[in-house]
Amino acid sequence: MKRKGLLAVTAAAALSLVASMFTVTSASAAVNCDPFTGYKGLKGKTVTIFTSILEPELTTLQTAWKDFTTCTGVKIKIEGSNQFEALLPVRVKGNNAPDLAFIPQPGLLAKLVETGKVKLAPKAVKQTLTSIGQSHGRHTEP
């Protein structure tokens, strides 16, 4: 699922949301695939993720989305680097951007948006993130 552009806007928040929905199950527990029915038809696709997150947290992320990959057949290839902030703009400029990037620095995100290669997250992601910030139907601020 390699793309020329960079799906960066809200990617970190969206993936964090998705990862938080998963529960790590024991090897003997059956996987409930019901939450992932909207992702059918993606079997065999690969999503690339680039991040500044390193081990051991990188392994924790992979464990968090194990049910998703099991149920959908989507492969997630994640790469963590301590040179993330320097390498990501180079990859974007060279049309070798990942599908998703976890961008913790607002300044870096602003620079990438200026390149014109950042793609907005789908409407469903925006709706989900908006609903997370609500309590009793009212929007809450951090």
CNS distance restraints for C-alpha pairs under 8 A (distance, minus, plus):
assign (resid   1 and name CA) (resid  45 and name CA) 5.89 0.50 0.50
assign (resid   1 and name CA) (resid  46 and name CA) 5.47 0.50 0.50
assign (resid   1 and name CA) (resid  47 and name CA) 5.84 0.50 0.50
assign (resid   1 and name CA) (resid  48 and name CA) 7.87 0.50 0.50
assign (resid   1 and name CA) (resid  99 and name CA) 7.33 0.50 0.50
assign (resid   2 and name CA) (resid  46 and name CA) 7.81 0.50 0.50
assign (resid   2 and name CA) (resid  47 and name CA) 7.33 0.50 0.50
assign (resid   2 and name CA) (resid  48 and name CA) 7.44 0.50 0.50
assign (resid   2 and name CA) (resid  98 and name CA) 7.12 0.50 0.50
assign (resid   2 and name CA) (resid  99 and name CA) 6.25 0.50 0.50
assign (resid   3 and name CA) (resid  97 and name CA) 7.26 0.50 0.50
assign (resid   3 and name CA) (resid  98 and name CA) 7.36 0.50 0.50
assign (resid   3 and name CA) (resid  99 and name CA) 6.17 0.50 0.50
assign (resid   4 and name CA) (resid  95 and name CA) 5.40 0.50 0.50
assign (resid   4 and name CA) (resid  96 and name CA) 6.66 0.50 0.50
assign (resid   4 and name CA) (resid  97 and name CA) 6.45 0.50 0.50
assign (resid   4 and name CA) (resid 117 and name CA) 7.88 0.50 0.50
assign (resid   5 and name CA) (resid  92 and name CA) 7.31 0.50 0.50
assign (resid   5 and name CA) (resid  95 and name CA) 7.17 0.50 0.50
assign (resid   5 and name CA) (resid  97 and name CA) 6.40 0.50 0.50
assign (resid   5 and name CA) (resid  99 and name CA) 7.57 0.50 0.50
assign (resid   5 and name CA) (resid 117 and name CA) 4.92 0.50 0.50
assign (resid   5 and name CA) (resid 118 and name CA) 5.97 0.50 0.50
assign (resid   5 and name CA) (resid 119 and name CA) 6.56 0.50 0.50
assign (resid   6 and name CA) (resid  92 and name CA) 7.06 0.50 0.50
assign (resid   6 and name CA) (resid  97 and name CA) 5.74 0.50 0.50
assign (resid   6 and name CA) (resid  98 and name CA) 6.34 0.50 0.50
assign (resid   6 and name CA) (resid  99 and name CA) 5.84 0.50 0.50
assign (resid   6 and name CA) (resid 100 and name CA) 6.45 0.50 0.50
assign (resid   6 and name CA) (resid 101 and name CA) 7.58 0.50 0.50
assign (resid   6 and name CA) (resid 117 and name CA) 5.90 0.50 0.50
assign (resid   6 and name CA) (resid 118 and name CA) 4.77 0.50 0.50
assign (resid   6 and name CA) (resid 119 and name CA) 5.88 0.50 0.50
assign (resid   7 and name CA) (resid  11 and name CA) 6.65 0.50 0.50
assign (resid   7 and name CA) (resid  98 and name CA) 7.84 0.50 0.50
assign (resid   7 and name CA) (resid  99 and name CA) 5.69 0.50 0.50
assign (resid   7 and name CA) (resid 100 and name CA) 5.06 0.50 0.50
assign (resid   7 and name CA) (resid 101 and name CA) 7.02 0.50 0.50
assign (resid   7 and name CA) (resid 118 and name CA) 5.79 0.50 0.50
assign (resid   7 and name CA) (resid 119 and name CA) 4.96 0.50 0.50
assign (resid   7 and name CA) (resid 120 and name CA) 6.63 0.50 0.50
assign (resid   7 and name CA) (resid 121 and name CA) 6.68 0.50 0.50
assign (resid   8 and name CA) (resid  12 and name CA) 7.56 0.50 0.50
assign (resid   8 and name CA) (resid 100 and name CA) 5.71 0.50 0.50
assign (resid   8 and name CA) (resid 101 and name CA) 5.46 0.50 0.50
assign (resid   8 and name CA) (resid 102 and name CA) 7.10 0.50 0.50
assign (resid   8 and name CA) (resid 103 and name CA) 7.18 0.50 0.50
assign (resid   8 and name CA) (resid 109 and name CA) 7.61 0.50 0.50
assign (resid   8 and name CA) (resid 118 and name CA) 6.07 0.50 0.50
assign (resid   8 and name CA) (resid 119 and name CA) 6.73 0.50 0.50
assign (resid   8 and name CA) (resid 120 and name CA) 7.42 0.50 0.50
assign (resid   8 and name CA) (resid 121 and name CA) 7.64 0.50 0.50
assign (resid   9 and name CA) (resid 109 and name CA) 7.71 0.50 0.50
assign (resid   9 and name CA) (resid 118 and name CA) 6.97 0.50 0.50
assign (resid   9 and name CA) (resid 119 and name CA) 6.80 0.50 0.50
assign (resid   9 and name CA) (resid 120 and name CA) 5.61 0.50 0.50
assign (resid   9 and name CA) (resid 121 and name CA) 6.01 0.50 0.50
assign (resid  10 and name CA) (resid  14 and name CA) 5.89 0.50 0.50
assign (resid  10 and name CA) (resid 120 and name CA) 7.91 0.50 0.50
assign (resid  10 and name CA) (resid 121 and name CA) 6.45 0.50 0.50
assign (resid  10 and name CA) (resid 125 and name CA) 7.98 0.50 0.50
assign (resid  11 and name CA) (resid  15 and name CA) 5.97 0.50 0.50
assign (resid  11 and name CA) (resid 100 and name CA) 6.18 0.50 0.50
assign (resid  11 and name CA) (resid 101 and name CA) 6.50 0.50 0.50
assign (resid  11 and name CA) (resid 102 and name CA) 6.17 0.50 0.50
assign (resid  11 and name CA) (resid 103 and name CA) 7.89 0.50 0.50
assign (resid  11 and name CA) (resid 121 and name CA) 7.22 0.50 0.50
assign (resid  12 and name CA) (resid  16 and name CA) 5.97 0.50 0.50
assign (resid  12 and name CA) (resid 101 and name CA) 6.94 0.50 0.50
assign (resid  12 and name CA) (resid 102 and name CA) 4.47 0.50 0.50
assign (resid  12 and name CA) (resid 103 and name CA) 6.42 0.50 0.50
assign (resid  12 and name CA) (resid 104 and name CA) 7.69 0.50 0.50
assign (resid  13 and name CA) (resid  17 and name CA) 6.07 0.50 0.50
assign (resid  13 and name CA) (resid 129 and name CA) 7.75 0.50 0.50
assign (resid  14 and name CA) (resid  18 and name CA) 6.22 0.50 0.50
assign (resid  14 and name CA) (resid 125 and name CA) 6.56 0.50 0.50
assign (resid  14 and name CA) (resid 129 and name CA) 7.32 0.50 0.50
assign (resid  15 and name CA) (resid  19 and name CA) 5.91 0.50 0.50
assign (resid  16 and name CA) (resid  20 and name CA) 6.01 0.50 0.50
assign (resid  17 and name CA) (resid  21 and name CA) 6.46 0.50 0.50
assign (resid  18 and name CA) (resid  22 and name CA) 6.97 0.50 0.50
assign (resid  18 and name CA) (resid  65 and name CA) 7.72 0.50 0.50
assign (resid  19 and name CA) (resid  61 and name CA) 7.13 0.50 0.50
assign (resid  19 and name CA) (resid  64 and name CA) 5.30 0.50 0.50
assign (resid  19 and name CA) (resid  65 and name CA) 5.72 0.50 0.50
assign (resid  20 and name CA) (resid  64 and name CA) 7.40 0.50 0.50
assign (resid  22 and name CA) (resid  64 and name CA) 5.86 0.50 0.50
assign (resid  22 and name CA) (resid  65 and name CA) 6.48 0.50 0.50
assign (resid  22 and name CA) (resid  67 and name CA) 7.04 0.50 0.50
assign (resid  22 and name CA) (resid  68 and name CA) 7.91 0.50 0.50
assign (resid  23 and name CA) (resid  64 and name CA) 6.82 0.50 0.50
assign (resid  24 and name CA) (resid  63 and name CA) 6.88 0.50 0.50
assign (resid  24 and name CA) (resid  64 and name CA) 6.28 0.50 0.50
assign (resid  24 and name CA) (resid  66 and name CA) 7.98 0.50 0.50
assign (resid  25 and name CA) (resid  29 and name CA) 6.06 0.50 0.50
assign (resid  25 and name CA) (resid  31 and name CA) 7.69 0.50 0.50
assign (resid  31 and name CA) (resid  67 and name CA) 6.44 0.50 0.50
assign (resid  31 and name CA) (resid  71 and name CA) 7.78 0.50 0.50
assign (resid  32 and name CA) (resid  67 and name CA) 7.85 0.50 0.50
assign (resid  33 and name CA) (resid  37 and name CA) 6.80 0.50 0.50
assign (resid  33 and name CA) (resid  67 and name CA) 7.44 0.50 0.50
assign (resid  33 and name CA) (resid  68 and name CA) 7.68 0.50 0.50
assign (resid  33 and name CA) (resid  71 and name CA) 5.44 0.50 0.50
assign (resid  36 and name CA) (resid  40 and name CA) 7.30 0.50 0.50
assign (resid  36 and name CA) (resid  68 and name CA) 6.65 0.50 0.50
assign (resid  36 and name CA) (resid  71 and name CA) 6.85 0.50 0.50
assign (resid  36 and name CA) (resid  72 and name CA) 6.97 0.50 0.50
assign (resid  39 and name CA) (resid  72 and name CA) 6.26 0.50 0.50
assign (resid  40 and name CA) (resid  72 and name CA) 5.87 0.50 0.50
assign (resid  41 and name CA) (resid  72 and name CA) 7.59 0.50 0.50
assign (resid  42 and name CA) (resid  72 and name CA) 6.39 0.50 0.50
assign (resid  42 and name CA) (resid  73 and name CA) 6.65 0.50 0.50
assign (resid  42 and name CA) (resid  74 and name CA) 6.00 0.50 0.50
assign (resid  43 and name CA) (resid  72 and name CA) 5.74 0.50 0.50
assign (resid  43 and name CA) (resid  73 and name CA) 4.10 0.50 0.50
assign (resid  43 and name CA) (resid  74 and name CA) 5.23 0.50 0.50
assign (resid  44 and name CA) (resid  73 and name CA) 5.74 0.50 0.50
assign (resid  44 and name CA) (resid  74 and name CA) 5.63 0.50 0.50
assign (resid  44 and name CA) (resid  75 and name CA) 6.77 0.50 0.50
assign (resid  45 and name CA) (resid  73 and name CA) 7.43 0.50 0.50
assign (resid  45 and name CA) (resid  74 and name CA) 5.15 0.50 0.50
assign (resid  45 and name CA) (resid  75 and name CA) 6.16 0.50 0.50
assign (resid  46 and name CA) (resid  74 and name CA) 5.80 0.50 0.50
assign (resid  46 and name CA) (resid  75 and name CA) 4.56 0.50 0.50
assign (resid  46 and name CA) (resid  76 and name CA) 5.69 0.50 0.50
assign (resid  46 and name CA) (resid  77 and name CA) 6.92 0.50 0.50
assign (resid  47 and name CA) (resid  74 and name CA) 7.33 0.50 0.50
assign (resid  47 and name CA) (resid  75 and name CA) 6.26 0.50 0.50
assign (resid  47 and name CA) (resid  76 and name CA) 4.92 0.50 0.50
assign (resid  47 and name CA) (resid  77 and name CA) 6.12 0.50 0.50
assign (resid  47 and name CA) (resid  99 and name CA) 6.01 0.50 0.50
assign (resid  47 and name CA) (resid 100 and name CA) 7.62 0.50 0.50
assign (resid  48 and name CA) (resid  76 and name CA) 6.05 0.50 0.50
assign (resid  48 and name CA) (resid  77 and name CA) 4.85 0.50 0.50
assign (resid  48 and name CA) (resid  78 and name CA) 5.86 0.50 0.50
assign (resid  48 and name CA) (resid  79 and name CA) 7.91 0.50 0.50
assign (resid  48 and name CA) (resid  98 and name CA) 5.21 0.50 0.50
assign (resid  48 and name CA) (resid  99 and name CA) 5.13 0.50 0.50
assign (resid  48 and name CA) (resid 100 and name CA) 6.33 0.50 0.50
assign (resid  49 and name CA) (resid  76 and name CA) 7.36 0.50 0.50
assign (resid  49 and name CA) (resid  77 and name CA) 6.17 0.50 0.50
assign (resid  49 and name CA) (resid  78 and name CA) 4.59 0.50 0.50
assign (resid  49 and name CA) (resid  79 and name CA) 6.21 0.50 0.50
assign (resid  49 and name CA) (resid  98 and name CA) 5.61 0.50 0.50
assign (resid  49 and name CA) (resid  99 and name CA) 6.05 0.50 0.50
assign (resid  49 and name CA) (resid 100 and name CA) 4.75 0.50 0.50
assign (resid  49 and name CA) (resid 101 and name CA) 5.46 0.50 0.50
assign (resid  49 and name CA) (resid 102 and name CA) 7.57 0.50 0.50
assign (resid  50 and name CA) (resid  78 and name CA) 5.92 0.50 0.50
assign (resid  50 and name CA) (resid  79 and name CA) 4.99 0.50 0.50
assign (resid  50 and name CA) (resid  80 and name CA) 5.98 0.50 0.50
assign (resid  50 and name CA) (resid  81 and name CA) 7.76 0.50 0.50
assign (resid  50 and name CA) (resid  84 and name CA) 7.58 0.50 0.50
assign (resid  50 and name CA) (resid  88 and name CA) 7.88 0.50 0.50
assign (resid  50 and name CA) (resid  98 and name CA) 6.13 0.50 0.50
assign (resid  50 and name CA) (resid 100 and name CA) 6.52 0.50 0.50
assign (resid  50 and name CA) (resid 101 and name CA) 4.82 0.50 0.50
assign (resid  50 and name CA) (resid 102 and name CA) 6.62 0.50 0.50
assign (resid  51 and name CA) (resid  78 and name CA) 7.61 0.50 0.50
assign (resid  51 and name CA) (resid  79 and name CA) 6.30 0.50 0.50
assign (resid  51 and name CA) (resid  80 and name CA) 4.83 0.50 0.50
assign (resid  51 and name CA) (resid  81 and name CA) 6.40 0.50 0.50
assign (resid  51 and name CA) (resid  84 and name CA) 6.26 0.50 0.50
assign (resid  51 and name CA) (resid 101 and name CA) 5.71 0.50 0.50
assign (resid  51 and name CA) (resid 102 and name CA) 5.07 0.50 0.50
assign (resid  51 and name CA) (resid 103 and name CA) 7.05 0.50 0.50
assign (resid  52 and name CA) (resid  80 and name CA) 5.20 0.50 0.50
assign (resid  52 and name CA) (resid  81 and name CA) 5.07 0.50 0.50
assign (resid  52 and name CA) (resid  82 and name CA) 5.65 0.50 0.50
assign (resid  52 and name CA) (resid  83 and name CA) 7.34 0.50 0.50
assign (resid  52 and name CA) (resid  84 and name CA) 5.24 0.50 0.50
assign (resid  52 and name CA) (resid  85 and name CA) 7.63 0.50 0.50
assign (resid  52 and name CA) (resid 102 and name CA) 7.36 0.50 0.50
assign (resid  52 and name CA) (resid 103 and name CA) 7.94 0.50 0.50
assign (resid  53 and name CA) (resid  57 and name CA) 6.61 0.50 0.50
assign (resid  53 and name CA) (resid  58 and name CA) 6.07 0.50 0.50
assign (resid  53 and name CA) (resid  80 and name CA) 5.28 0.50 0.50
assign (resid  53 and name CA) (resid  81 and name CA) 6.91 0.50 0.50
assign (resid  53 and name CA) (resid  82 and name CA) 7.79 0.50 0.50
assign (resid  54 and name CA) (resid  58 and name CA) 5.32 0.50 0.50
assign (resid  54 and name CA) (resid  80 and name CA) 5.22 0.50 0.50
assign (resid  54 and name CA) (resid  81 and name CA) 6.61 0.50 0.50
assign (resid  54 and name CA) (resid  82 and name CA) 7.47 0.50 0.50
assign (resid  55 and name CA) (resid  59 and name CA) 6.33 0.50 0.50
assign (resid  56 and name CA) (resid  60 and name CA) 6.71 0.50 0.50
assign (resid  57 and name CA) (resid  61 and name CA) 6.34 0.50 0.50
assign (resid  58 and name CA) (resid  62 and name CA) 6.48 0.50 0.50
assign (resid  58 and name CA) (resid  80 and name CA) 7.20 0.50 0.50
assign (resid  59 and name CA) (resid  63 and name CA) 6.22 0.50 0.50
assign (resid  60 and name CA) (resid  64 and name CA) 6.15 0.50 0.50
assign (resid  61 and name CA) (resid  65 and name CA) 6.63 0.50 0.50
assign (resid  62 and name CA) (resid  66 and name CA) 6.27 0.50 0.50
assign (resid  65 and name CA) (resid  69 and name CA) 6.39 0.50 0.50
assign (resid  66 and name CA) (resid  70 and name CA) 6.02 0.50 0.50
assign (resid  67 and name CA) (resid  71 and name CA) 5.98 0.50 0.50
assign (resid  68 and name CA) (resid  72 and name CA) 5.99 0.50 0.50
assign (resid  68 and name CA) (resid  73 and name CA) 7.96 0.50 0.50
assign (resid  68 and name CA) (resid  74 and name CA) 7.71 0.50 0.50
assign (resid  69 and name CA) (resid  73 and name CA) 5.25 0.50 0.50
assign (resid  69 and name CA) (resid  74 and name CA) 5.09 0.50 0.50
assign (resid  69 and name CA) (resid  75 and name CA) 6.15 0.50 0.50
assign (resid  69 and name CA) (resid  76 and name CA) 7.42 0.50 0.50
assign (resid  70 and name CA) (resid  74 and name CA) 7.72 0.50 0.50
assign (resid  80 and name CA) (resid  84 and name CA) 7.43 0.50 0.50
assign (resid  83 and name CA) (resid  87 and name CA) 5.97 0.50 0.50
assign (resid  84 and name CA) (resid  88 and name CA) 5.76 0.50 0.50
assign (resid  85 and name CA) (resid  89 and name CA) 7.37 0.50 0.50
assign (resid  85 and name CA) (resid 108 and name CA) 7.25 0.50 0.50
assign (resid  86 and name CA) (resid  90 and name CA) 7.11 0.50 0.50
assign (resid  87 and name CA) (resid  91 and name CA) 6.23 0.50 0.50
assign (resid  88 and name CA) (resid  92 and name CA) 6.17 0.50 0.50
assign (resid  88 and name CA) (resid  97 and name CA) 7.23 0.50 0.50
assign (resid  89 and name CA) (resid  93 and name CA) 6.03 0.50 0.50
assign (resid  89 and name CA) (resid 112 and name CA) 6.86 0.50 0.50
assign (resid  90 and name CA) (resid  94 and name CA) 6.08 0.50 0.50
assign (resid  91 and name CA) (resid  95 and name CA) 6.17 0.50 0.50
assign (resid  91 and name CA) (resid  96 and name CA) 4.78 0.50 0.50
assign (resid  91 and name CA) (resid  97 and name CA) 5.03 0.50 0.50
assign (resid  92 and name CA) (resid  96 and name CA) 5.75 0.50 0.50
assign (resid  92 and name CA) (resid  97 and name CA) 4.65 0.50 0.50
assign (resid  92 and name CA) (resid 112 and name CA) 7.96 0.50 0.50
assign (resid  92 and name CA) (resid 117 and name CA) 7.37 0.50 0.50
assign (resid  93 and name CA) (resid 115 and name CA) 8.00 0.50 0.50
assign (resid 103 and name CA) (resid 108 and name CA) 7.31 0.50 0.50
assign (resid 103 and name CA) (resid 109 and name CA) 6.53 0.50 0.50
assign (resid 105 and name CA) (resid 109 and name CA) 6.47 0.50 0.50
assign (resid 106 and name CA) (resid 110 and name CA) 6.16 0.50 0.50
assign (resid 107 and name CA) (resid 111 and name CA) 6.34 0.50 0.50
assign (resid 108 and name CA) (resid 112 and name CA) 6.26 0.50 0.50
assign (resid 109 and name CA) (resid 113 and name CA) 6.16 0.50 0.50
assign (resid 110 and name CA) (resid 114 and name CA) 6.37 0.50 0.50
assign (resid 111 and name CA) (resid 115 and name CA) 6.88 0.50 0.50
assign (resid 112 and name CA) (resid 116 and name CA) 7.32 0.50 0.50
assign (resid 112 and name CA) (resid 117 and name CA) 7.14 0.50 0.50
assign (resid 112 and name CA) (resid 118 and name CA) 6.52 0.50 0.50
assign (resid 113 and name CA) (resid 117 and name CA) 6.66 0.50 0.50
assign (resid 113 and name CA) (resid 118 and name CA) 5.37 0.50 0.50
assign (resid 121 and name CA) (resid 125 and name CA) 6.19 0.50 0.50
assign (resid 121 and name CA) (resid 126 and name CA) 6.96 0.50 0.50
assign (resid 122 and name CA) (resid 126 and name CA) 6.80 0.50 0.50
assign (resid 123 and name CA) (resid 127 and name CA) 6.25 0.50 0.50
assign (resid 124 and name CA) (resid 128 and name CA) 6.12 0.50 0.50
assign (resid 125 and name CA) (resid 129 and name CA) 6.13 0.50 0.50
assign (resid 126 and name CA) (resid 130 and name CA) 6.05 0.50 0.50
assign (resid 127 and name CA) (resid 131 and name CA) 6.15 0.50 0.50
assign (resid 128 and name CA) (resid 132 and name CA) 6.28 0.50 0.50
assign (resid 129 and name CA) (resid 133 and name CA) 6.75 0.50 0.50
assign (resid 130 and name CA) (resid 134 and name CA) 7.02 0.50 0.50
assign (resid 130 and name CA) (resid 139 and name CA) 7.81 0.50 0.50
assign (resid 131 and name CA) (resid 139 and name CA) 7.89 0.50 0.50
assign (resid 133 and name CA) (resid 139 and name CA) 5.58 0.50 0.50
assign (resid 133 and name CA) (resid 140 and name CA) 5.32 0.50 0.50
assign (resid 133 and name CA) (resid 141 and name CA) 6.97 0.50 0.50
assign (resid 134 and name CA) (resid 138 and name CA) 5.08 0.50 0.50
assign (resid 134 and name CA) (resid 139 and name CA) 4.21 0.50 0.50
assign (resid 134 and name CA) (resid 140 and name CA) 5.42 0.50 0.50
assign (resid 135 and name CA) (resid 139 and name CA) 6.45 0.50 0.50
assign (resid 135 and name CA) (resid 140 and name CA) 6.63 0.50 0.50
